[in-house]
């Protein structure tokens, strides 16, 4: 049961309210879920799926942070190649 719910939470991330602090806590929680899934030796979803989740996170955070935050997030996302060839290392680094 824990495995199923954990995998579901990894791919169905929901943006919290309009608070940057809640957003950061939500992203930290998602990262802990990834670590927990690895501890349970689960097969994680495809990095492309997780990259979509991380993209939702960065888009939501960019809306809260304004133009400068959006630019910085976009720059890091492009540098890591999240949209082109995501890997687990890049996804962890970006999150």
mmCIF file as gemmi writes it, N, C-alpha and C atoms, coordinates in Angstrom:
data_model
loop_
_atom_site.group_PDB
_atom_site.id
_atom_site.type_symbol
_atom_site.label_atom_id
_atom_site.label_alt_id
_atom_site.label_comp_id
_atom_site.label_asym_id
_atom_site.label_entity_id
_atom_site.label_seq_id
_atom_site.pdbx_PDB_ins_code
_atom_site.Cartn_x
_atom_site.Cartn_y
_atom_site.Cartn_z
_atom_site.occupancy
_atom_site.B_iso_or_equiv
_atom_site.pdbx_formal_charge
_atom_site.auth_seq_id
_atom_site.auth_asym_id
_atom_site.pdbx_PDB_model_num
ATOM 1 N N . UNK Axp A 1 ? 0.822 -1.189 0 1 0 ? 1 A 1
ATOM 2 C CA . UNK Axp A 1 ? 0 0 0 1 0 ? 1 A 1
ATOM 3 C C . UNK Axp A 1 ? 0.872 1.261 0 1 0 ? 1 A 1
ATOM 4 N N . UNK Axp A 2 ? 1.918 1.252 0.835 1 0 ? 2 A 1
ATOM 5 C CA . UNK Axp A 2 ? 2.799 2.419 0.894 1 0 ? 2 A 1
ATOM 6 C C . UNK Axp A 2 ? 3.471 2.638 -0.454 1 0 ? 2 A 1
ATOM 7 N N . UNK Axp A 3 ? 3.878 1.556 -1.098 1 0 ? 3 A 1
ATOM 8 C CA . UNK Axp A 3 ? 4.558 1.687 -2.387 1 0 ? 3 A 1
ATOM 9 C C . UNK Axp A 3 ? 3.656 2.322 -3.432 1 0 ? 3 A 1
ATOM 10 N N . UNK Axp A 4 ? 2.432 1.871 -3.47 1 0 ? 4 A 1
ATOM 11 C CA . UNK Axp A 4 ? 1.487 2.402 -4.448 1 0 ? 4 A 1
ATOM 12 C C . UNK Axp A 4 ? 1.217 3.876 -4.204 1 0 ? 4 A 1
ATOM 13 N N . UNK Axp A 5 ? 0.951 4.231 -2.961 1 0 ? 5 A 1
ATOM 14 C CA . UNK Axp A 5 ? 0.652 5.634 -2.66 1 0 ? 5 A 1
ATOM 15 C C . UNK Axp A 5 ? 1.879 6.517 -2.871 1 0 ? 5 A 1
ATOM 16 N N . UNK Axp A 6 ? 3.053 5.996 -2.582 1 0 ? 6 A 1
ATOM 17 C CA . UNK Axp A 6 ? 4.281 6.762 -2.771 1 0 ? 6 A 1
ATOM 18 C C . UNK Axp A 6 ? 4.505 7.068 -4.245 1 0 ? 6 A 1
ATOM 19 N N . UNK Axp A 7 ? 4.348 6.077 -5.093 1 0 ? 7 A 1
ATOM 20 C CA . UNK Axp A 7 ? 4.517 6.307 -6.526 1 0 ? 7 A 1
ATOM 21 C C . UNK Axp A 7 ? 3.464 7.271 -7.058 1 0 ? 7 A 1
ATOM 22 N N . UNK Axp A 8 ? 2.26 7.161 -6.534 1 0 ? 8 A 1
ATOM 23 C CA . UNK Axp A 8 ? 1.183 8.068 -6.954 1 0 ? 8 A 1
ATOM 24 C C . UNK Axp A 8 ? 1.511 9.512 -6.567 1 0 ? 8 A 1
ATOM 25 N N . UNK Axp A 9 ? 2.043 9.707 -5.356 1 0 ? 9 A 1
ATOM 26 C CA . UNK Axp A 9 ? 2.384 11.051 -4.898 1 0 ? 9 A 1
ATOM 27 C C . UNK Axp A 9 ? 3.527 11.653 -5.721 1 0 ? 9 A 1
ATOM 28 N N . UNK Axp A 10 ? 4.425 10.8 -6.213 1 0 ? 10 A 1
ATOM 29 C CA . UNK Axp A 10 ? 5.542 11.312 -7.004 1 0 ? 10 A 1
ATOM 30 C C . UNK Axp A 10 ? 5.093 11.889 -8.338 1 0 ? 10 A 1
ATOM 31 N N . UNK Axp A 11 ? 4.063 11.317 -8.923 1 0 ? 11 A 1
ATOM 32 C CA . UNK Axp A 11 ? 3.636 11.776 -10.246 1 0 ? 11 A 1
ATOM 33 C C . UNK Axp A 11 ? 2.449 12.72 -10.203 1 0 ? 11 A 1
ATOM 34 N N . UNK Axp A 12 ? 1.731 12.788 -9.082 1 0 ? 12 A 1
ATOM 35 C CA . UNK Axp A 12 ? 0.559 13.657 -8.963 1 0 ? 12 A 1
ATOM 36 C C . UNK Axp A 12 ? 0.788 14.802 -7.984 1 0 ? 12 A 1
ATOM 37 N N . UNK Axp A 13 ? 1.883 15.503 -8.147 1 0 ? 13 A 1
ATOM 38 C CA . UNK Axp A 13 ? 2.206 16.616 -7.257 1 0 ? 13 A 1
ATOM 39 C C . UNK Axp A 13 ? 1.199 17.728 -7.476 1 0 ? 13 A 1
ATOM 40 N N . UNK Axp A 14 ? 0.665 18.229 -6.39 1 0 ? 14 A 1
ATOM 41 C CA . UNK Axp A 14 ? -0.294 19.334 -6.44 1 0 ? 14 A 1
ATOM 42 C C . UNK Axp A 14 ? 0.35 20.577 -5.844 1 0 ? 14 A 1
ATOM 43 N N . UNK Axp A 15 ? 0.176 21.676 -6.517 1 0 ? 15 A 1
ATOM 44 C CA . UNK Axp A 15 ? 0.715 22.937 -6.038 1 0 ? 15 A 1
ATOM 45 C C . UNK Axp A 15 ? -0.07 23.404 -4.815 1 0 ? 15 A 1
ATOM 46 N N . UNK Axp A 16 ? 0.627 23.77 -3.74 1 0 ? 16 A 1
ATOM 47 C CA . UNK Axp A 16 ? -0.068 24.294 -2.567 1 0 ? 16 A 1
ATOM 48 C C . UNK Axp A 16 ? -0.607 25.693 -2.838 1 0 ? 16 A 1
ATOM 49 N N . UNK Axp A 17 ? -1.062 26.341 -1.815 1 0 ? 17 A 1
ATOM 50 C CA . UNK Axp A 17 ? -1.641 27.692 -1.981 1 0 ? 17 A 1
ATOM 51 C C . UNK Axp A 17 ? -0.611 28.677 -2.526 1 0 ? 17 A 1
ATOM 52 N N . UNK Axp A 18 ? -0.933 29.93 -2.474 1 0 ? 18 A 1
ATOM 53 C CA . UNK Axp A 18 ? -0.104 30.967 -3.069 1 0 ? 18 A 1
ATOM 54 C C . UNK Axp A 18 ? 1.03 31.458 -2.182 1 0 ? 18 A 1
ATOM 55 N N . UNK Axp A 19 ? 1.546 30.627 -1.339 1 0 ? 19 A 1
ATOM 56 C CA . UNK Axp A 19 ? 2.632 31.02 -0.453 1 0 ? 19 A 1
ATOM 57 C C . UNK Axp A 19 ? 3.933 30.363 -0.909 1 0 ? 19 A 1
ATOM 58 N N . UNK Axp A 20 ? 4.982 31.165 -1.028 1 0 ? 20 A 1
ATOM 59 C CA . UNK Axp A 20 ? 6.28 30.633 -1.444 1 0 ? 20 A 1
ATOM 60 C C . UNK Axp A 20 ? 6.828 29.647 -0.412 1 0 ? 20 A 1
ATOM 61 N N . UNK Axp A 21 ? 6.603 29.915 0.869 1 0 ? 21 A 1
ATOM 62 C CA . UNK Axp A 21 ? 7.091 29.012 1.922 1 0 ? 21 A 1
ATOM 63 C C . UNK Axp A 21 ? 6.413 27.648 1.819 1 0 ? 21 A 1
ATOM 64 N N . UNK Axp A 22 ? 5.111 27.636 1.57 1 0 ? 22 A 1
ATOM 65 C CA . UNK Axp A 22 ? 4.407 26.364 1.408 1 0 ? 22 A 1
ATOM 66 C C . UNK Axp A 22 ? 4.882 25.625 0.159 1 0 ? 22 A 1
ATOM 67 N N . UNK Axp A 23 ? 5.194 26.384 -0.877 1 0 ? 23 A 1
ATOM 68 C CA . UNK Axp A 23 ? 5.69 25.785 -2.11 1 0 ? 23 A 1
ATOM 69 C C . UNK Axp A 23 ? 7.029 25.098 -1.868 1 0 ? 23 A 1
ATOM 70 N N . UNK Axp A 24 ? 7.921 25.765 -1.169 1 0 ? 24 A 1
ATOM 71 C CA . UNK Axp A 24 ? 9.236 25.191 -0.876 1 0 ? 24 A 1
ATOM 72 C C . UNK Axp A 24 ? 9.093 23.947 -0.004 1 0 ? 24 A 1
ATOM 73 N N . UNK Axp A 25 ? 8.212 24 0.993 1 0 ? 25 A 1
ATOM 74 C CA . UNK Axp A 25 ? 7.983 22.824 1.834 1 0 ? 25 A 1
ATOM 75 C C . UNK Axp A 25 ? 7.424 21.668 1.026 1 0 ? 25 A 1
ATOM 76 N N . UNK Axp A 26 ? 6.568 21.96 0.077 1 0 ? 26 A 1
ATOM 77 C CA . UNK Axp A 26 ? 5.996 20.925 -0.771 1 0 ? 26 A 1
ATOM 78 C C . UNK Axp A 26 ? 7.057 20.279 -1.659 1 0 ? 26 A 1
ATOM 79 N N . UNK Axp A 27 ? 7.969 21.079 -2.178 1 0 ? 27 A 1
ATOM 80 C CA . UNK Axp A 27 ? 9.056 20.548 -3.006 1 0 ? 27 A 1
ATOM 81 C C . UNK Axp A 27 ? 9.994 19.688 -2.161 1 0 ? 27 A 1
ATOM 82 N N . UNK Axp A 28 ? 10.276 20.122 -0.947 1 0 ? 28 A 1
ATOM 83 C CA . UNK Axp A 28 ? 11.118 19.319 -0.044 1 0 ? 28 A 1
ATOM 84 C C . UNK Axp A 28 ? 10.458 17.982 0.272 1 0 ? 28 A 1
ATOM 85 N N . UNK Axp A 29 ? 9.156 18.031 0.48 1 0 ? 29 A 1
ATOM 86 C CA . UNK Axp A 29 ? 8.421 16.797 0.755 1 0 ? 29 A 1
ATOM 87 C C . UNK Axp A 29 ? 8.507 15.857 -0.445 1 0 ? 29 A 1
ATOM 88 N N . UNK Axp A 30 ? 8.376 16.383 -1.652 1 0 ? 30 A 1
ATOM 89 C CA . UNK Axp A 30 ? 8.471 15.568 -2.856 1 0 ? 30 A 1
ATOM 90 C C . UNK Axp A 30 ? 9.846 14.915 -2.961 1 0 ? 30 A 1
ATOM 91 N N . UNK Axp A 31 ? 10.886 15.682 -2.626 1 0 ? 31 A 1
ATOM 92 C CA . UNK Axp A 31 ? 12.242 15.117 -2.658 1 0 ? 31 A 1
ATOM 93 C C . UNK Axp A 31 ? 12.394 13.991 -1.637 1 0 ? 31 A 1
ATOM 94 N N . UNK Axp A 32 ? 11.768 14.158 -0.459 1 0 ? 32 A 1
ATOM 95 C CA . UNK Axp A 32 ? 11.815 13.085 0.549 1 0 ? 32 A 1
ATOM 96 C C . UNK Axp A 32 ? 11.09 11.839 0.041 1 0 ? 32 A 1
ATOM 97 N N . UNK Axp A 33 ? 10.007 12.029 -0.713 1 0 ? 33 A 1
ATOM 98 C CA . UNK Axp A 33 ? 9.298 10.881 -1.287 1 0 ? 33 A 1
ATOM 99 C C . UNK Axp A 33 ? 10.186 10.13 -2.281 1 0 ? 33 A 1
ATOM 100 N N . UNK Axp A 34 ? 10.982 10.87 -3.046 1 0 ? 34 A 1
ATOM 101 C CA . UNK Axp A 34 ? 11.905 10.225 -3.989 1 0 ? 34 A 1
ATOM 102 C C . UNK Axp A 34 ? 12.928 9.388 -3.227 1 0 ? 34 A 1
ATOM 103 N N . UNK Axp A 35 ? 13.476 9.95 -2.164 1 0 ? 35 A 1
ATOM 104 C CA . UNK Axp A 35 ? 14.459 9.217 -1.354 1 0 ? 35 A 1
ATOM 105 C C . UNK Axp A 35 ? 13.816 7.982 -0.731 1 0 ? 35 A 1
ATOM 106 N N . UNK Axp A 36 ? 12.6 8.127 -0.226 1 0 ? 36 A 1
ATOM 107 C CA . UNK Axp A 36 ? 11.895 6.993 0.378 1 0 ? 36 A 1
ATOM 108 C C . UNK Axp A 36 ? 11.634 5.896 -0.658 1 0 ? 36 A 1
ATOM 109 N N . UNK Axp A 37 ? 11.27 6.279 -1.852 1 0 ? 37 A 1
ATOM 110 C CA . UNK Axp A 37 ? 11.042 5.293 -2.915 1 0 ? 37 A 1
ATOM 111 C C . UNK Axp A 37 ? 12.326 4.532 -3.229 1 0 ? 37 A 1
ATOM 112 N N . UNK Axp A 38 ? 13.444 5.237 -3.219 1 0 ? 38 A 1
ATOM 113 C CA . UNK Axp A 38 ? 14.727 4.573 -3.457 1 0 ? 38 A 1
ATOM 114 C C . UNK Axp A 38 ? 15.086 3.644 -2.298 1 0 ? 38 A 1
ATOM 115 N N . UNK Axp A 39 ? 14.774 4.039 -1.057 1 0 ? 39 A 1
ATOM 116 C CA . UNK Axp A 39 ? 15.032 3.181 0.101 1 0 ? 39 A 1
ATOM 117 C C . UNK Axp A 39 ? 14.228 1.892 0.011 1 0 ? 39 A 1
ATOM 118 N N . UNK Axp A 40 ? 13.001 1.988 -0.494 1 0 ? 40 A 1
ATOM 119 C CA . UNK Axp A 40 ? 12.151 0.812 -0.654 1 0 ? 40 A 1
ATOM 120 C C . UNK Axp A 40 ? 12.492 0.024 -1.912 1 0 ? 40 A 1
ATOM 121 N N . UNK Axp A 41 ? 13.476 0.486 -2.648 1 0 ? 41 A 1
ATOM 122 C CA . UNK Axp A 41 ? 13.938 -0.123 -3.893 1 0 ? 41 A 1
ATOM 123 C C . UNK Axp A 41 ? 12.816 -0.235 -4.919 1 0 ? 41 A 1
ATOM 124 N N . UNK Axp A 42 ? 12.018 0.821 -4.993 1 0 ? 42 A 1
ATOM 125 C CA . UNK Axp A 42 ? 10.97 0.877 -5.998 1 0 ? 42 A 1
ATOM 126 C C . UNK Axp A 42 ? 11.569 1.292 -7.335 1 0 ? 42 A 1
ATOM 127 N N . UNK Axp A 43 ? 10.938 0.851 -8.389 1 0 ? 43 A 1
ATOM 128 C CA . UNK Axp A 43 ? 11.321 1.327 -9.709 1 0 ? 43 A 1
ATOM 129 C C . UNK Axp A 43 ? 10.616 2.666 -9.895 1 0 ? 43 A 1
ATOM 130 N N . UNK Axp A 44 ? 11.407 3.705 -9.948 1 0 ? 44 A 1
ATOM 131 C CA . UNK Axp A 44 ? 10.851 5.052 -10.087 1 0 ? 44 A 1
ATOM 132 C C . UNK Axp A 44 ? 10.253 5.228 -11.476 1 0 ? 44 A 1
ATOM 133 N N . UNK Axp A 45 ? 9.271 6.107 -11.582 1 0 ? 45 A 1
ATOM 134 C CA . UNK Axp A 45 ? 8.734 6.4 -12.907 1 0 ? 45 A 1
ATOM 135 C C . UNK Axp A 45 ? 9.838 6.907 -13.841 1 0 ? 45 A 1
ATOM 136 N N . UNK Axp A 46 ? 9.562 6.846 -15.114 1 0 ? 46 A 1
ATOM 137 C CA . UNK Axp A 46 ? 10.505 7.307 -16.116 1 0 ? 46 A 1
ATOM 138 C C . UNK Axp A 46 ? 10.935 8.742 -15.812 1 0 ? 46 A 1
ATOM 139 N N . UNK Axp A 47 ? 12.229 9.048 -15.996 1 0 ? 47 A 1
ATOM 140 C CA . UNK Axp A 47 ? 12.686 10.411 -15.728 1 0 ? 47 A 1
ATOM 141 C C . UNK Axp A 47 ? 11.922 11.478 -16.51 1 0 ? 47 A 1
ATOM 142 N N . UNK Axp A 48 ? 11.39 11.129 -17.667 1 0 ? 48 A 1
ATOM 143 C CA . UNK Axp A 48 ? 10.612 12.095 -18.433 1 0 ? 48 A 1
ATOM 144 C C . UNK Axp A 48 ? 9.323 12.468 -17.696 1 0 ? 48 A 1
ATOM 145 N N . UNK Axp A 49 ? 8.711 11.492 -17.031 1 0 ? 49 A 1
ATOM 146 C CA . UNK Axp A 49 ? 7.505 11.756 -16.241 1 0 ? 49 A 1
ATOM 147 C C . UNK Axp A 49 ? 7.846 12.633 -15.046 1 0 ? 49 A 1
ATOM 148 N N . UNK Axp A 50 ? 8.926 12.292 -14.351 1 0 ? 50 A 1
ATOM 149 C CA . UNK Axp A 50 ? 9.347 13.087 -13.202 1 0 ? 50 A 1
ATOM 150 C C . UNK Axp A 50 ? 9.786 14.486 -13.626 1 0 ? 50 A 1
ATOM 151 N N . UNK Axp A 51 ? 10.358 14.607 -14.817 1 0 ? 51 A 1
ATOM 152 C CA . UNK Axp A 51 ? 10.73 15.927 -15.323 1 0 ? 51 A 1
ATOM 153 C C . UNK Axp A 51 ? 9.484 16.786 -15.526 1 0 ? 51 A 1
ATOM 154 N N . UNK Axp A 52 ? 8.383 16.17 -15.928 1 0 ? 52 A 1
ATOM 155 C CA . UNK Axp A 52 ? 7.134 16.917 -16.059 1 0 ? 52 A 1
ATOM 156 C C . UNK Axp A 52 ? 6.639 17.427 -14.723 1 0 ? 52 A 1
ATOM 157 N N . UNK Axp A 53 ? 6.796 16.61 -13.689 1 0 ? 53 A 1
ATOM 158 C CA . UNK Axp A 53 ? 6.394 17.023 -12.343 1 0 ? 53 A 1
ATOM 159 C C . UNK Axp A 53 ? 7.274 18.18 -11.877 1 0 ? 53 A 1
ATOM 160 N N . UNK Axp A 54 ? 8.574 18.065 -12.09 1 0 ? 54 A 1
ATOM 161 C CA . UNK Axp A 54 ? 9.504 19.122 -11.683 1 0 ? 54 A 1
ATOM 162 C C . UNK Axp A 54 ? 9.22 20.4 -12.485 1 0 ? 54 A 1
ATOM 163 N N . UNK Axp A 55 ? 8.822 20.249 -13.726 1 0 ? 55 A 1
ATOM 164 C CA . UNK Axp A 55 ? 8.469 21.428 -14.541 1 0 ? 55 A 1
ATOM 165 C C . UNK Axp A 55 ? 7.248 22.128 -13.957 1 0 ? 55 A 1
ATOM 166 N N . UNK Axp A 56 ? 6.267 21.353 -13.497 1 0 ? 56 A 1
ATOM 167 C CA . UNK Axp A 56 ? 5.096 21.963 -12.848 1 0 ? 56 A 1
ATOM 168 C C . UNK Axp A 56 ? 5.517 22.725 -11.597 1 0 ? 56 A 1
ATOM 169 N N . UNK Axp A 57 ? 6.448 22.146 -10.84 1 0 ? 57 A 1
ATOM 170 C CA . UNK Axp A 57 ? 6.938 22.804 -9.633 1 0 ? 57 A 1
ATOM 171 C C . UNK Axp A 57 ? 7.593 24.133 -9.974 1 0 ? 57 A 1
ATOM 172 N N . UNK Axp A 58 ? 8.472 24.108 -10.967 1 0 ? 58 A 1
ATOM 173 C CA . UNK Axp A 58 ? 9.194 25.336 -11.293 1 0 ? 58 A 1
ATOM 174 C C . UNK Axp A 58 ? 8.259 26.385 -11.881 1 0 ? 58 A 1
ATOM 175 N N . UNK Axp A 59 ? 7.27 25.976 -12.658 1 0 ? 59 A 1
ATOM 176 C CA . UNK Axp A 59 ? 6.312 26.936 -13.207 1 0 ? 59 A 1
ATOM 177 C C . UNK Axp A 59 ? 5.506 27.606 -12.098 1 0 ? 59 A 1
ATOM 178 N N . UNK Axp A 60 ? 5.075 26.803 -11.126 1 0 ? 60 A 1
ATOM 179 C CA . UNK Axp A 60 ? 4.304 27.358 -10.01 1 0 ? 60 A 1
ATOM 180 C C . UNK Axp A 60 ? 5.162 28.302 -9.174 1 0 ? 60 A 1
ATOM 181 N N . UNK Axp A 61 ? 6.403 27.923 -8.95 1 0 ? 61 A 1
ATOM 182 C CA . UNK Axp A 61 ? 7.308 28.776 -8.176 1 0 ? 61 A 1
ATOM 183 C C . UNK Axp A 61 ? 7.657 30.055 -8.943 1 0 ? 61 A 1
ATOM 184 N N . UNK Axp A 62 ? 7.788 29.949 -10.254 1 0 ? 62 A 1
ATOM 185 C CA . UNK Axp A 62 ? 8.092 31.122 -11.072 1 0 ? 62 A 1
ATOM 186 C C . UNK Axp A 62 ? 6.956 32.135 -11.025 1 0 ? 62 A 1
ATOM 187 N N . UNK Axp A 63 ? 5.726 31.657 -10.981 1 0 ? 63 A 1
ATOM 188 C CA . UNK Axp A 63 ? 4.579 32.572 -10.886 1 0 ? 63 A 1
ATOM 189 C C . UNK Axp A 63 ? 4.618 33.349 -9.573 1 0 ? 63 A 1
ATOM 190 N N . UNK Axp A 64 ? 5.024 32.675 -8.512 1 0 ? 64 A 1
ATOM 191 C CA . UNK Axp A 64 ? 5.093 33.346 -7.217 1 0 ? 64 A 1
ATOM 192 C C . UNK Axp A 64 ? 6.285 34.294 -7.115 1 0 ? 64 A 1
ATOM 193 N N . UNK Axp A 65 ? 7.39 33.925 -7.754 1 0 ? 65 A 1
ATOM 194 C CA . UNK Axp A 65 ? 8.624 34.681 -7.589 1 0 ? 65 A 1
ATOM 195 C C . UNK Axp A 65 ? 8.805 35.854 -8.522 1 0 ? 65 A 1
ATOM 196 N N . UNK Axp A 66 ? 8.014 35.932 -9.559 1 0 ? 66 A 1
ATOM 197 C CA . UNK Axp A 66 ? 8.134 37.044 -10.488 1 0 ? 66 A 1
ATOM 198 C C . UNK Axp A 66 ? 9.073 36.75 -11.642 1 0 ? 66 A 1
ATOM 199 N N . UNK Axp A 67 ? 9.359 37.786 -12.405 1 0 ? 67 A 1
ATOM 200 C CA . UNK Axp A 67 ? 10.13 37.641 -13.637 1 0 ? 67 A 1
ATOM 201 C C . UNK Axp A 67 ? 11.565 37.178 -13.395 1 0 ? 67 A 1
ATOM 202 N N . UNK Axp A 68 ? 12.198 37.705 -12.362 1 0 ? 68 A 1
ATOM 203 C CA . UNK Axp A 68 ? 13.586 37.327 -12.103 1 0 ? 68 A 1
ATOM 204 C C . UNK Axp A 68 ? 13.691 35.858 -11.688 1 0 ? 68 A 1
ATOM 205 N N . UNK Axp A 69 ? 12.799 35.406 -10.829 1 0 ? 69 A 1
ATOM 206 C CA . UNK Axp A 69 ? 12.806 33.995 -10.42 1 0 ? 69 A 1
ATOM 207 C C . UNK Axp A 69 ? 12.494 33.098 -11.609 1 0 ? 69 A 1
ATOM 208 N N . UNK Axp A 70 ? 11.562 33.508 -12.448 1 0 ? 70 A 1
ATOM 209 C CA . UNK Axp A 70 ? 11.216 32.725 -13.634 1 0 ? 70 A 1
ATOM 210 C C . UNK Axp A 70 ? 12.418 32.598 -14.564 1 0 ? 70 A 1
ATOM 211 N N . UNK Axp A 71 ? 13.148 33.699 -14.748 1 0 ? 71 A 1
ATOM 212 C CA . UNK Axp A 71 ? 14.33 33.675 -15.595 1 0 ? 71 A 1
ATOM 213 C C . UNK Axp A 71 ? 15.401 32.737 -15.035 1 0 ? 71 A 1
ATOM 214 N N . UNK Axp A 72 ? 15.644 32.826 -13.744 1 0 ? 72 A 1
ATOM 215 C CA . UNK Axp A 72 ? 16.674 31.981 -13.125 1 0 ? 72 A 1
ATOM 216 C C . UNK Axp A 72 ? 16.307 30.502 -13.185 1 0 ? 72 A 1
ATOM 217 N N . UNK Axp A 73 ? 15.05 30.201 -12.89 1 0 ? 73 A 1
ATOM 218 C CA . UNK Axp A 73 ? 14.606 28.806 -12.964 1 0 ? 73 A 1
ATOM 219 C C . UNK Axp A 73 ? 14.705 28.274 -14.389 1 0 ? 73 A 1
ATOM 220 N N . UNK Axp A 74 ? 14.31 29.094 -15.349 1 0 ? 74 A 1
ATOM 221 C CA . UNK Axp A 74 ? 14.39 28.688 -16.747 1 0 ? 74 A 1
ATOM 222 C C . UNK Axp A 74 ? 15.831 28.469 -17.186 1 0 ? 74 A 1
ATOM 223 N N . UNK Axp A 75 ? 16.715 29.319 -16.716 1 0 ? 75 A 1
ATOM 224 C CA . UNK Axp A 75 ? 18.127 29.205 -17.055 1 0 ? 75 A 1
ATOM 225 C C . UNK Axp A 75 ? 18.728 27.909 -16.508 1 0 ? 75 A 1
ATOM 226 N N . UNK Axp A 76 ? 18.446 27.606 -15.267 1 0 ? 76 A 1
ATOM 227 C CA . UNK Axp A 76 ? 18.966 26.373 -14.663 1 0 ? 76 A 1
ATOM 228 C C . UNK Axp A 76 ? 18.357 25.148 -15.342 1 0 ? 76 A 1
ATOM 229 N N . UNK Axp A 77 ? 17.073 25.234 -15.624 1 0 ? 77 A 1
ATOM 230 C CA . UNK Axp A 77 ? 16.38 24.126 -16.295 1 0 ? 77 A 1
ATOM 231 C C . UNK Axp A 77 ? 16.997 23.852 -17.661 1 0 ? 77 A 1
ATOM 232 N N . UNK Axp A 78 ? 17.319 24.912 -18.4 1 0 ? 78 A 1
ATOM 233 C CA . UNK Axp A 78 ? 17.943 24.746 -19.7 1 0 ? 78 A 1
ATOM 234 C C . UNK Axp A 78 ? 19.362 24.208 -19.566 1 0 ? 78 A 1
ATOM 235 N N . UNK Axp A 79 ? 20.113 24.718 -18.598 1 0 ? 79 A 1
ATOM 236 C CA . UNK Axp A 79 ? 21.493 24.268 -18.38 1 0 ? 79 A 1
ATOM 237 C C . UNK Axp A 79 ? 21.547 22.772 -18.06 1 0 ? 79 A 1
ATOM 238 N N . UNK Axp A 80 ? 20.602 22.303 -17.251 1 0 ? 80 A 1
ATOM 239 C CA . UNK Axp A 80 ? 20.582 20.893 -16.872 1 0 ? 80 A 1
ATOM 240 C C . UNK Axp A 80 ? 19.983 20 -17.956 1 0 ? 80 A 1
ATOM 241 N N . UNK Axp A 81 ? 19.314 20.581 -18.916 1 0 ? 81 A 1
ATOM 242 C CA . UNK Axp A 81 ? 18.711 19.797 -19.99 1 0 ? 81 A 1
ATOM 243 C C . UNK Axp A 81 ? 17.495 19.017 -19.544 1 0 ? 81 A 1
ATOM 244 N N . UNK Axp A 82 ? 16.758 19.567 -18.599 1 0 ? 82 A 1
ATOM 245 C CA . UNK Axp A 82 ? 15.587 18.878 -18.051 1 0 ? 82 A 1
ATOM 246 C C . UNK Axp A 82 ? 14.566 18.576 -19.139 1 0 ? 82 A 1
ATOM 247 N N . UNK Axp A 83 ? 14.38 19.481 -20.079 1 0 ? 83 A 1
ATOM 248 C CA . UNK Axp A 83 ? 13.366 19.299 -21.106 1 0 ? 83 A 1
ATOM 249 C C . UNK Axp A 83 ? 13.843 18.429 -22.27 1 0 ? 83 A 1
ATOM 250 N N . UNK Axp A 84 ? 15.145 18.256 -22.416 1 0 ? 84 A 1
ATOM 251 C CA . UNK Axp A 84 ? 15.672 17.507 -23.554 1 0 ? 84 A 1
ATOM 252 C C . UNK Axp A 84 ? 16.002 16.058 -23.224 1 0 ? 84 A 1
ATOM 253 N N . UNK Axp A 85 ? 16.819 15.856 -22.218 1 0 ? 85 A 1
ATOM 254 C CA . UNK Axp A 85 ? 17.268 14.511 -21.844 1 0 ? 85 A 1
ATOM 255 C C . UNK Axp A 85 ? 17.381 14.402 -20.329 1 0 ? 85 A 1
ATOM 256 N N . UNK Axp A 86 ? 16.239 14.338 -19.676 1 0 ? 86 A 1
ATOM 257 C CA . UNK Axp A 86 ? 16.285 14.319 -18.206 1 0 ? 86 A 1
ATOM 258 C C . UNK Axp A 86 ? 16.811 12.983 -17.675 1 0 ? 86 A 1
ATOM 259 N N . UNK Axp A 87 ? 17.586 13.087 -16.637 1 0 ? 87 A 1
ATOM 260 C CA . UNK Axp A 87 ? 18.047 11.932 -15.882 1 0 ? 87 A 1
ATOM 261 C C . UNK Axp A 87 ? 17.749 12.171 -14.408 1 0 ? 87 A 1
ATOM 262 N N . UNK Axp A 88 ? 17.865 11.145 -13.618 1 0 ? 88 A 1
ATOM 263 C CA . UNK Axp A 88 ? 17.55 11.308 -12.194 1 0 ? 88 A 1
ATOM 264 C C . UNK Axp A 88 ? 18.489 12.298 -11.524 1 0 ? 88 A 1
ATOM 265 N N . UNK Axp A 89 ? 19.746 12.317 -11.939 1 0 ? 89 A 1
ATOM 266 C CA . UNK Axp A 89 ? 20.698 13.263 -11.336 1 0 ? 89 A 1
ATOM 267 C C . UNK Axp A 89 ? 20.265 14.705 -11.621 1 0 ? 89 A 1
ATOM 268 N N . UNK Axp A 90 ? 19.901 14.976 -12.859 1 0 ? 90 A 1
ATOM 269 C CA . UNK Axp A 90 ? 19.467 16.329 -13.221 1 0 ? 90 A 1
ATOM 270 C C . UNK Axp A 90 ? 18.182 16.708 -12.519 1 0 ? 90 A 1
ATOM 271 N N . UNK Axp A 91 ? 17.268 15.768 -12.4 1 0 ? 91 A 1
ATOM 272 C CA . UNK Axp A 91 ? 15.986 16.04 -11.728 1 0 ? 91 A 1
ATOM 273 C C . UNK Axp A 91 ? 16.227 16.347 -10.265 1 0 ? 91 A 1
ATOM 274 N N . UNK Axp A 92 ? 17.081 15.568 -9.597 1 0 ? 92 A 1
ATOM 275 C CA . UNK Axp A 92 ? 17.396 15.841 -8.19 1 0 ? 92 A 1
ATOM 276 C C . UNK Axp A 92 ? 18.071 17.205 -8.039 1 0 ? 92 A 1
ATOM 277 N N . UNK Axp A 93 ? 19.011 17.499 -8.912 1 0 ? 93 A 1
ATOM 278 C CA . UNK Axp A 93 ? 19.716 18.767 -8.837 1 0 ? 93 A 1
ATOM 279 C C . UNK Axp A 93 ? 18.763 19.94 -9.026 1 0 ? 93 A 1
ATOM 280 N N . UNK Axp A 94 ? 17.875 19.835 -9.976 1 0 ? 94 A 1
ATOM 281 C CA . UNK Axp A 94 ? 16.948 20.922 -10.243 1 0 ? 94 A 1
ATOM 282 C C . UNK Axp A 94 ? 15.934 21.088 -9.111 1 0 ? 94 A 1
ATOM 283 N N . UNK Axp A 95 ? 15.468 19.979 -8.569 1 0 ? 95 A 1
ATOM 284 C CA . UNK Axp A 95 ? 14.473 20.105 -7.485 1 0 ? 95 A 1
ATOM 285 C C . UNK Axp A 95 ? 15.124 20.62 -6.222 1 0 ? 95 A 1
